[in-house]
């Protein structure tokens, strides 16, 4: 009897986990749809969230505006990959390959000159890095720091009083 209850409990937990994952996928889909409707400045038009909510409410009756806002915060805060391309100046003849000697006085036409190598680098940009505040006690609020501060203040007052 106890084994059956444990088995049912495990099945319920697994089912709850699956529904949670499915809901997260639906919210991610909705957030992607909303993000595609952003203006070039990155802002949303007024009432865009409400429109999407009205469209999605018949399909997903459990969805609320708060879930959408939380999903937007979660999915917009993820790191993104940007690709930067560096191309050297084409008029710079020092960037040519070592096996060909191209100088401004050479006989090779500029149209037939080999192109300099193109460097492509993927840069990982994380938006949740240094911009987020750390939790915990603010600096300088320990008992030791307060005592040191009061000793300094008392010393300054005594120094001013003796002058």
PyMOL CGO cylinders between C-alpha atoms (Angstrom):
from pymol import cmd
from pymol.cgo import CYLINDER

trace = [
    CYLINDER, 0.00, 0.00, 0.00, 2.79, 2.42, 0.89, 0.3, 1, 1, 1, 1, 1, 1,
    CYLINDER, 2.79, 2.42, 0.89, 4.63, 1.56, -2.33, 0.3, 1, 1, 1, 1, 1, 1,
    CYLINDER, 4.63, 1.56, -2.33, 1.55, 2.41, -4.39, 0.3, 1, 1, 1, 1, 1, 1,
    CYLINDER, 1.55, 2.41, -4.39, 1.19, 5.78, -2.66, 0.3, 1, 1, 1, 1, 1, 1,
    CYLINDER, 1.19, 5.78, -2.66, 4.85, 6.56, -3.24, 0.3, 1, 1, 1, 1, 1, 1,
    CYLINDER, 4.85, 6.56, -3.24, 4.53, 5.55, -6.89, 0.3, 1, 1, 1, 1, 1, 1,
    CYLINDER, 4.53, 5.55, -6.89, 1.44, 7.77, -7.33, 0.3, 1, 1, 1, 1, 1, 1,
    CYLINDER, 1.44, 7.77, -7.33, 3.24, 10.66, -5.65, 0.3, 1, 1, 1, 1, 1, 1,
    CYLINDER, 3.24, 10.66, -5.65, 6.20, 10.28, -8.00, 0.3, 1, 1, 1, 1, 1, 1,
    CYLINDER, 6.20, 10.28, -8.00, 3.87, 10.18, -11.00, 0.3, 1, 1, 1, 1, 1, 1,
    CYLINDER, 3.87, 10.18, -11.00, 2.08, 13.32, -9.78, 0.3, 1, 1, 1, 1, 1, 1,
    CYLINDER, 2.08, 13.32, -9.78, 5.40, 15.11, -9.33, 0.3, 1, 1, 1, 1, 1, 1,
    CYLINDER, 5.40, 15.11, -9.33, 6.52, 14.07, -12.81, 0.3, 1, 1, 1, 1, 1, 1,
    CYLINDER, 6.52, 14.07, -12.81, 3.23, 15.24, -14.31, 0.3, 1, 1, 1, 1, 1, 1,
    CYLINDER, 3.23, 15.24, -14.31, 3.45, 18.57, -12.48, 0.3, 1, 1, 1, 1, 1, 1,
    CYLINDER, 3.45, 18.57, -12.48, 7.02, 19.01, -13.74, 0.3, 1, 1, 1, 1, 1, 1,
    CYLINDER, 7.02, 19.01, -13.74, 5.93, 18.32, -17.33, 0.3, 1, 1, 1, 1, 1, 1,
    CYLINDER, 5.93, 18.32, -17.33, 3.07, 20.82, -17.15, 0.3, 1, 1, 1, 1, 1, 1,
    CYLINDER, 3.07, 20.82, -17.15, 5.45, 23.41, -15.70, 0.3, 1, 1, 1, 1, 1, 1,
    CYLINDER, 5.45, 23.41, -15.70, 7.86, 22.88, -18.60, 0.3, 1, 1, 1, 1, 1, 1,
    CYLINDER, 7.86, 22.88, -18.60, 5.03, 23.13, -21.13, 0.3, 1, 1, 1, 1, 1, 1,
    CYLINDER, 5.03, 23.13, -21.13, 3.76, 26.34, -19.56, 0.3, 1, 1, 1, 1, 1, 1,
    CYLINDER, 3.76, 26.34, -19.56, 7.27, 27.79, -19.65, 0.3, 1, 1, 1, 1, 1, 1,
    CYLINDER, 7.27, 27.79, -19.65, 7.49, 26.93, -23.38, 0.3, 1, 1, 1, 1, 1, 1,
    CYLINDER, 7.49, 26.93, -23.38, 4.14, 28.61, -24.05, 0.3, 1, 1, 1, 1, 1, 1,
    CYLINDER, 4.14, 28.61, -24.05, 5.23, 31.73, -22.17, 0.3, 1, 1, 1, 1, 1, 1,
    CYLINDER, 5.23, 31.73, -22.17, 8.52, 31.77, -24.08, 0.3, 1, 1, 1, 1, 1, 1,
    CYLINDER, 8.52, 31.77, -24.08, 6.56, 31.54, -27.35, 0.3, 1, 1, 1, 1, 1, 1,
    CYLINDER, 6.56, 31.54, -27.35, 4.31, 34.42, -26.32, 0.3, 1, 1, 1, 1, 1, 1,
    CYLINDER, 4.31, 34.42, -26.32, 7.31, 36.51, -25.23, 0.3, 1, 1, 1, 1, 1, 1,
    CYLINDER, 7.31, 36.51, -25.23, 9.02, 35.87, -28.56, 0.3, 1, 1, 1, 1, 1, 1,
    CYLINDER, 9.02, 35.87, -28.56, 5.86, 37.05, -30.33, 0.3, 1, 1, 1, 1, 1, 1,
    CYLINDER, 5.86, 37.05, -30.33, 5.79, 40.20, -28.19, 0.3, 1, 1, 1, 1, 1, 1,
    CYLINDER, 5.79, 40.20, -28.19, 9.48, 40.88, -28.73, 0.3, 1, 1, 1, 1, 1, 1,
    CYLINDER, 9.48, 40.88, -28.73, 8.99, 40.65, -32.48, 0.3, 1, 1, 1, 1, 1, 1,
    CYLINDER, 8.99, 40.65, -32.48, 6.48, 43.53, -32.22, 0.3, 1, 1, 1, 1, 1, 1,
    CYLINDER, 6.48, 43.53, -32.22, 8.93, 45.88, -30.49, 0.3, 1, 1, 1, 1, 1, 1,
    CYLINDER, 8.93, 45.88, -30.49, 9.72, 49.24, -32.04, 0.3, 1, 1, 1, 1, 1, 1,
    CYLINDER, 9.72, 49.24, -32.04, 13.26, 49.92, -33.28, 0.3, 1, 1, 1, 1, 1, 1,
    CYLINDER, 13.26, 49.92, -33.28, 13.90, 51.82, -30.05, 0.3, 1, 1, 1, 1, 1, 1,
    CYLINDER, 13.90, 51.82, -30.05, 13.16, 48.61, -28.10, 0.3, 1, 1, 1, 1, 1, 1,
    CYLINDER, 13.16, 48.61, -28.10, 9.89, 49.79, -26.61, 0.3, 1, 1, 1, 1, 1, 1,
    CYLINDER, 9.89, 49.79, -26.61, 6.48, 48.19, -26.97, 0.3, 1, 1, 1, 1, 1, 1,
    CYLINDER, 6.48, 48.19, -26.97, 3.46, 50.06, -28.27, 0.3, 1, 1, 1, 1, 1, 1,
    CYLINDER, 3.46, 50.06, -28.27, 0.82, 50.95, -25.75, 0.3, 1, 1, 1, 1, 1, 1,
    CYLINDER, 0.82, 50.95, -25.75, -1.64, 48.10, -25.23, 0.3, 1, 1, 1, 1, 1, 1,
    CYLINDER, -1.64, 48.10, -25.23, 0.48, 45.48, -27.02, 0.3, 1, 1, 1, 1, 1, 1,
    CYLINDER, 0.48, 45.48, -27.02, 0.55, 43.18, -23.98, 0.3, 1, 1, 1, 1, 1, 1,
    CYLINDER, 0.55, 43.18, -23.98, -3.22, 43.40, -23.60, 0.3, 1, 1, 1, 1, 1, 1,
    CYLINDER, -3.22, 43.40, -23.60, -3.75, 42.56, -27.28, 0.3, 1, 1, 1, 1, 1, 1,
    CYLINDER, -3.75, 42.56, -27.28, -1.55, 39.49, -27.01, 0.3, 1, 1, 1, 1, 1, 1,
    CYLINDER, -1.55, 39.49, -27.01, -3.28, 38.47, -23.79, 0.3, 1, 1, 1, 1, 1, 1,
    CYLINDER, -3.28, 38.47, -23.79, -6.72, 38.71, -25.48, 0.3, 1, 1, 1, 1, 1, 1,
    CYLINDER, -6.72, 38.71, -25.48, -5.45, 36.60, -28.39, 0.3, 1, 1, 1, 1, 1, 1,
    CYLINDER, -5.45, 36.60, -28.39, -3.84, 33.94, -26.20, 0.3, 1, 1, 1, 1, 1, 1,
    CYLINDER, -3.84, 33.94, -26.20, -6.42, 33.75, -23.37, 0.3, 1, 1, 1, 1, 1, 1,
    CYLINDER, -6.42, 33.75, -23.37, -8.83, 31.43, -25.27, 0.3, 1, 1, 1, 1, 1, 1,
    CYLINDER, -8.83, 31.43, -25.27, -5.94, 29.10, -26.12, 0.3, 1, 1, 1, 1, 1, 1,
    CYLINDER, -5.94, 29.10, -26.12, -4.21, 29.20, -22.72, 0.3, 1, 1, 1, 1, 1, 1,
    CYLINDER, -4.21, 29.20, -22.72, -6.83, 30.05, -20.06, 0.3, 1, 1, 1, 1, 1, 1,
    CYLINDER, -6.83, 30.05, -20.06, -4.23, 29.96, -17.28, 0.3, 1, 1, 1, 1, 1, 1,
    CYLINDER, -4.23, 29.96, -17.28, -2.19, 32.84, -18.76, 0.3, 1, 1, 1, 1, 1, 1,
    CYLINDER, -2.19, 32.84, -18.76, -2.23, 36.21, -17.00, 0.3, 1, 1, 1, 1, 1, 1,
    CYLINDER, -2.23, 36.21, -17.00, -0.64, 39.58, -17.68, 0.3, 1, 1, 1, 1, 1, 1,
    CYLINDER, -0.64, 39.58, -17.68, 1.69, 39.04, -14.71, 0.3, 1, 1, 1, 1, 1, 1,
    CYLINDER, 1.69, 39.04, -14.71, 2.98, 35.78, -16.18, 0.3, 1, 1, 1, 1, 1, 1,
    CYLINDER, 2.98, 35.78, -16.18, 3.66, 37.54, -19.48, 0.3, 1, 1, 1, 1, 1, 1,
    CYLINDER, 3.66, 37.54, -19.48, 5.51, 40.41, -17.77, 0.3, 1, 1, 1, 1, 1, 1,
    CYLINDER, 5.51, 40.41, -17.77, 7.57, 37.98, -15.70, 0.3, 1, 1, 1, 1, 1, 1,
    CYLINDER, 7.57, 37.98, -15.70, 8.38, 36.00, -18.84, 0.3, 1, 1, 1, 1, 1, 1,
    CYLINDER, 8.38, 36.00, -18.84, 9.47, 39.16, -20.65, 0.3, 1, 1, 1, 1, 1, 1,
    CYLINDER, 9.47, 39.16, -20.65, 11.83, 40.00, -17.80, 0.3, 1, 1, 1, 1, 1, 1,
    CYLINDER, 11.83, 40.00, -17.80, 13.19, 36.46, -17.74, 0.3, 1, 1, 1, 1, 1, 1,
    CYLINDER, 13.19, 36.46, -17.74, 13.69, 36.01, -21.46, 0.3, 1, 1, 1, 1, 1, 1,
    CYLINDER, 13.69, 36.01, -21.46, 14.95, 39.51, -22.21, 0.3, 1, 1, 1, 1, 1, 1,
    CYLINDER, 14.95, 39.51, -22.21, 17.58, 39.19, -19.50, 0.3, 1, 1, 1, 1, 1, 1,
    CYLINDER, 17.58, 39.19, -19.50, 19.28, 36.21, -21.08, 0.3, 1, 1, 1, 1, 1, 1,
    CYLINDER, 19.28, 36.21, -21.08, 22.66, 36.57, -22.68, 0.3, 1, 1, 1, 1, 1, 1,
    CYLINDER, 22.66, 36.57, -22.68, 22.83, 37.18, -26.38, 0.3, 1, 1, 1, 1, 1, 1,
    CYLINDER, 22.83, 37.18, -26.38, 25.53, 36.45, -28.90, 0.3, 1, 1, 1, 1, 1, 1,
    CYLINDER, 25.53, 36.45, -28.90, 26.61, 39.22, -31.21, 0.3, 1, 1, 1, 1, 1, 1,
    CYLINDER, 26.61, 39.22, -31.21, 28.94, 38.75, -34.14, 0.3, 1, 1, 1, 1, 1, 1,
    CYLINDER, 28.94, 38.75, -34.14, 31.48, 41.43, -34.86, 0.3, 1, 1, 1, 1, 1, 1,
    CYLINDER, 31.48, 41.43, -34.86, 33.37, 41.59, -38.12, 0.3, 1, 1, 1, 1, 1, 1,
    CYLINDER, 33.37, 41.59, -38.12, 36.69, 43.32, -38.48, 0.3, 1, 1, 1, 1, 1, 1,
    CYLINDER, 36.69, 43.32, -38.48, 37.88, 44.12, -41.98, 0.3, 1, 1, 1, 1, 1, 1,
    CYLINDER, 37.88, 44.12, -41.98, 41.17, 45.91, -42.47, 0.3, 1, 1, 1, 1, 1, 1,
    CYLINDER, 41.17, 45.91, -42.47, 41.42, 49.01, -44.61, 0.3, 1, 1, 1, 1, 1, 1,
    CYLINDER, 41.42, 49.01, -44.61, 41.53, 47.96, -48.28, 0.3, 1, 1, 1, 1, 1, 1,
    CYLINDER, 41.53, 47.96, -48.28, 43.82, 50.87, -49.16, 0.3, 1, 1, 1, 1, 1, 1,
    CYLINDER, 43.82, 50.87, -49.16, 46.40, 49.67, -46.64, 0.3, 1, 1, 1, 1, 1, 1,
    CYLINDER, 46.40, 49.67, -46.64, 48.93, 47.65, -48.63, 0.3, 1, 1, 1, 1, 1, 1,
    CYLINDER, 48.93, 47.65, -48.63, 50.68, 46.32, -45.52, 0.3, 1, 1, 1, 1, 1, 1,
    CYLINDER, 50.68, 46.32, -45.52, 47.80, 43.93, -44.87, 0.3, 1, 1, 1, 1, 1, 1,
    CYLINDER, 47.80, 43.93, -44.87, 48.54, 41.81, -47.93, 0.3, 1, 1, 1, 1, 1, 1,
    CYLINDER, 48.54, 41.81, -47.93, 49.40, 38.16, -47.66, 0.3, 1, 1, 1, 1, 1, 1,
    CYLINDER, 49.40, 38.16, -47.66, 53.11, 37.33, -47.23, 0.3, 1, 1, 1, 1, 1, 1,
    CYLINDER, 53.11, 37.33, -47.23, 53.42, 35.33, -50.48, 0.3, 1, 1, 1, 1, 1, 1,
    CYLINDER, 53.42, 35.33, -50.48, 52.41, 38.27, -52.68, 0.3, 1, 1, 1, 1, 1, 1,
    CYLINDER, 52.41, 38.27, -52.68, 54.24, 41.54, -52.71, 0.3, 1, 1, 1, 1, 1, 1,
    CYLINDER, 54.24, 41.54, -52.71, 51.88, 44.39, -53.49, 0.3, 1, 1, 1, 1, 1, 1,
    CYLINDER, 51.88, 44.39, -53.49, 53.13, 47.89, -53.23, 0.3, 1, 1, 1, 1, 1, 1,
    CYLINDER, 53.13, 47.89, -53.23, 51.76, 51.12, -54.64, 0.3, 1, 1, 1, 1, 1, 1,
    CYLINDER, 51.76, 51.12, -54.64, 54.31, 50.88, -57.47, 0.3, 1, 1, 1, 1, 1, 1,
    CYLINDER, 54.31, 50.88, -57.47, 53.68, 47.21, -58.37, 0.3, 1, 1, 1, 1, 1, 1,
    CYLINDER, 53.68, 47.21, -58.37, 52.28, 46.08, -61.72, 0.3, 1, 1, 1, 1, 1, 1,
    CYLINDER, 52.28, 46.08, -61.72, 49.22, 44.37, -60.16, 0.3, 1, 1, 1, 1, 1, 1,
    CYLINDER, 49.22, 44.37, -60.16, 45.98, 46.20, -60.71, 0.3, 1, 1, 1, 1, 1, 1,
    CYLINDER, 45.98, 46.20, -60.71, 44.06, 47.13, -57.54, 0.3, 1, 1, 1, 1, 1, 1,
    CYLINDER, 44.06, 47.13, -57.54, 41.00, 45.16, -58.74, 0.3, 1, 1, 1, 1, 1, 1,
    CYLINDER, 41.00, 45.16, -58.74, 43.04, 41.92, -58.94, 0.3, 1, 1, 1, 1, 1, 1,
    CYLINDER, 43.04, 41.92, -58.94, 44.78, 42.38, -55.59, 0.3, 1, 1, 1, 1, 1, 1,
    CYLINDER, 44.78, 42.38, -55.59, 44.04, 39.69, -52.98, 0.3, 1, 1, 1, 1, 1, 1,
    CYLINDER, 44.04, 39.69, -52.98, 41.70, 40.78, -50.23, 0.3, 1, 1, 1, 1, 1, 1,
    CYLINDER, 41.70, 40.78, -50.23, 42.99, 40.97, -46.68, 0.3, 1, 1, 1, 1, 1, 1,
    CYLINDER, 42.99, 40.97, -46.68, 41.80, 38.28, -44.28, 0.3, 1, 1, 1, 1, 1, 1,
    CYLINDER, 41.80, 38.28, -44.28, 38.47, 38.84, -42.57, 0.3, 1, 1, 1, 1, 1, 1,
    CYLINDER, 38.47, 38.84, -42.57, 38.34, 38.25, -38.84, 0.3, 1, 1, 1, 1, 1, 1,
    CYLINDER, 38.34, 38.25, -38.84, 34.99, 37.19, -37.40, 0.3, 1, 1, 1, 1, 1, 1,
    CYLINDER, 34.99, 37.19, -37.40, 34.65, 36.87, -33.67, 0.3, 1, 1, 1, 1, 1, 1,
    CYLINDER, 34.65, 36.87, -33.67, 31.63, 35.85, -31.62, 0.3, 1, 1, 1, 1, 1, 1,
    CYLINDER, 31.63, 35.85, -31.62, 31.30, 37.89, -28.47, 0.3, 1, 1, 1, 1, 1, 1,
    CYLINDER, 31.30, 37.89, -28.47, 29.14, 36.74, -25.59, 0.3, 1, 1, 1, 1, 1, 1,
    CYLINDER, 29.14, 36.74, -25.59, 27.29, 39.68, -24.07, 0.3, 1, 1, 1, 1, 1, 1,
    CYLINDER, 27.29, 39.68, -24.07, 25.60, 39.13, -20.75, 0.3, 1, 1, 1, 1, 1, 1,
    CYLINDER, 25.60, 39.13, -20.75, 23.10, 41.72, -19.62, 0.3, 1, 1, 1, 1, 1, 1,
    CYLINDER, 23.10, 41.72, -19.62, 22.76, 40.35, -16.10, 0.3, 1, 1, 1, 1, 1, 1,
    CYLINDER, 22.76, 40.35, -16.10, 26.44, 40.84, -15.21, 0.3, 1, 1, 1, 1, 1, 1,
    CYLINDER, 26.44, 40.84, -15.21, 27.75, 43.93, -13.43, 0.3, 1, 1, 1, 1, 1, 1,
    CYLINDER, 27.75, 43.93, -13.43, 24.55, 45.95, -13.85, 0.3, 1, 1, 1, 1, 1, 1,
    CYLINDER, 24.55, 45.95, -13.85, 22.61, 43.88, -11.31, 0.3, 1, 1, 1, 1, 1, 1,
    CYLINDER, 22.61, 43.88, -11.31, 22.95, 44.83, -7.65, 0.3, 1, 1, 1, 1, 1, 1,
    CYLINDER, 22.95, 44.83, -7.65, 24.37, 42.41, -5.15, 0.3, 1, 1, 1, 1, 1, 1,
    CYLINDER, 24.37, 42.41, -5.15, 22.23, 41.36, -2.24, 0.3, 1, 1, 1, 1, 1, 1,
    CYLINDER, 22.23, 41.36, -2.24, 23.19, 41.63, 1.38, 0.3, 1, 1, 1, 1, 1, 1,
    CYLINDER, 23.19, 41.63, 1.38, 24.34, 44.33, 3.76, 0.3, 1, 1, 1, 1, 1, 1,
    CYLINDER, 24.34, 44.33, 3.76, 25.62, 47.61, 2.27, 0.3, 1, 1, 1, 1, 1, 1,
    CYLINDER, 25.62, 47.61, 2.27, 29.30, 48.38, 2.67, 0.3, 1, 1, 1, 1, 1, 1,
    CYLINDER, 29.30, 48.38, 2.67, 30.38, 50.33, 5.73, 0.3, 1, 1, 1, 1, 1, 1,
    CYLINDER, 30.38, 50.33, 5.73, 27.47, 49.30, 7.94, 0.3, 1, 1, 1, 1, 1, 1,
    CYLINDER, 27.47, 49.30, 7.94, 29.26, 46.81, 10.17, 0.3, 1, 1, 1, 1, 1, 1,
    CYLINDER, 29.26, 46.81, 10.17, 29.83, 47.54, 13.85, 0.3, 1, 1, 1, 1, 1, 1,
    CYLINDER, 29.83, 47.54, 13.85, 33.58, 47.79, 13.23, 0.3, 1, 1, 1, 1, 1, 1,
    CYLINDER, 33.58, 47.79, 13.23, 33.07, 50.34, 10.44, 0.3, 1, 1, 1, 1, 1, 1,
    CYLINDER, 33.07, 50.34, 10.44, 30.70, 52.39, 12.59, 0.3, 1, 1, 1, 1, 1, 1,
    CYLINDER, 30.70, 52.39, 12.59, 33.23, 52.45, 15.46, 0.3, 1, 1, 1, 1, 1, 1,
    CYLINDER, 33.23, 52.45, 15.46, 36.04, 53.51, 13.11, 0.3, 1, 1, 1, 1, 1, 1,
    CYLINDER, 36.04, 53.51, 13.11, 33.85, 56.24, 11.69, 0.3, 1, 1, 1, 1, 1, 1,
    CYLINDER, 33.85, 56.24, 11.69, 32.92, 57.56, 15.12, 0.3, 1, 1, 1, 1, 1, 1,
    CYLINDER, 32.92, 57.56, 15.12, 36.59, 57.51, 16.24, 0.3, 1, 1, 1, 1, 1, 1,
    CYLINDER, 36.59, 57.51, 16.24, 37.57, 59.49, 13.13, 0.3, 1, 1, 1, 1, 1, 1,
    CYLINDER, 37.57, 59.49, 13.13, 34.77, 62.00, 13.71, 0.3, 1, 1, 1, 1, 1, 1,
    CYLINDER, 34.77, 62.00, 13.71, 35.76, 62.40, 17.38, 0.3, 1, 1, 1, 1, 1, 1,
    CYLINDER, 35.76, 62.40, 17.38, 39.40, 62.85, 16.38, 0.3, 1, 1, 1, 1, 1, 1,
    CYLINDER, 39.40, 62.85, 16.38, 38.49, 65.56, 13.87, 0.3, 1, 1, 1, 1, 1, 1,
    CYLINDER, 38.49, 65.56, 13.87, 36.36, 67.39, 16.45, 0.3, 1, 1, 1, 1, 1, 1,
    CYLINDER, 36.36, 67.39, 16.45, 39.21, 67.23, 18.99, 0.3, 1, 1, 1, 1, 1, 1,
    CYLINDER, 39.21, 67.23, 18.99, 41.73, 68.44, 16.41, 0.3, 1, 1, 1, 1, 1, 1,
    CYLINDER, 41.73, 68.44, 16.41, 39.52, 71.39, 15.44, 0.3, 1, 1, 1, 1, 1, 1,
    CYLINDER, 39.52, 71.39, 15.44, 38.89, 72.23, 19.11, 0.3, 1, 1, 1, 1, 1, 1,
    CYLINDER, 38.89, 72.23, 19.11, 42.63, 72.30, 19.98, 0.3, 1, 1, 1, 1, 1, 1,
    CYLINDER, 42.63, 72.30, 19.98, 43.54, 74.62, 17.10, 0.3, 1, 1, 1, 1, 1, 1,
]
cmd.load_cgo(trace, "trace")
